[in-house]
Amino acid sequence: MVEYRQGSVQQGLAVYEQSFQPLWAPELAKSYFDLLVQTQGLRKFLDQARAALNANPEDLNAMARVFYYYQQQGKLEAAQQTVTAFRLHKEASHPDWTGQELFVCARLLEDIHAYPESARYYFALYNSKGMNDAQERAIAALTNLLLTAPESPMRLGSGNSLCIATSPPWTGARAI
């Protein structure tokens, strides 16, 4: 950002590119995409992110880049489909999910208000291994989802094992 403010748009973009994190603060993602729009670099950004994702379908950063592209364009279904495609590839190739992958997918989906799907990832995070604070993060996030979107039924676990639904005005959670 300093480079951009000093007049070098290309260096500013390079700093954003090198510093990219899958869970950027919304303001940071917006400022990056505003700069991409200003420099007419959106199409190039998407092409590069897609190429990276095609080369390695398990590239979390590339998936997040494509997700953010669609999110910033207001194409929330396409953003959600990006995460879904990532999940389907992971499931088909059967590698274990890392806690970080689960957490990133959950947070991205939460950011676009795909609460039931986000809850699915948080539940998986709770049961994952390899992240020291996975259970604490998952419980806190699930609690936050229930408080943020009490009208959204959320299935936790596999199949019909548990569904948490709340109904306003705060009559409580019930298992279905």
C-alpha positions, 0 to 999 in steps of 0.5 A: 500500500505504501508503494501505491500511495507513493505513486507506483500502482504496479508495485502496490499490486505486487505487494498485495499479490505477495501478501495475499492471505485467504482470510483477509479482512473485508476492507483489505480485500475490497481495497485490493479489488478496487485497485484491480478495477482501477488498473483494469487487472480483474480479468488477469487476476481471475485468469491467473487464479483459475490457472493456478487452481487448474494446475493444483485443485487443492491450492487453498490460496488459488481457491480463495482468490477465485472466491474473492473475485466472485464475492467482490463482483457480488456473484455469491452463488459463484463464490460458493460454488468455488468452495464447493468445487474445492470440497468435491475435488478433495473428497474425490481424491481422499486426502485428509483435510487440514484444520486450516483448510476447513477453517478457511472454507468455513470463514469464506462461506460465513462471509457470504452468509452461506451459514448452513454450509459454513456450519458443516465446515466448522463441525468438521473442524471440531472433529479434525486433528492437527490444529491446536485450537480447532475445537475452541475455534469451531465451538465459538464459530458455531455459536456465533453462527447460531446467534447471527442467523437464528432463522437458518437451520443448520445440519451438523454431522453426517446425514440426519444425525443432528440438525440445530434450528432456532426460531426467533424470538430466541426460543432456544435451540432444538434438535430435530 
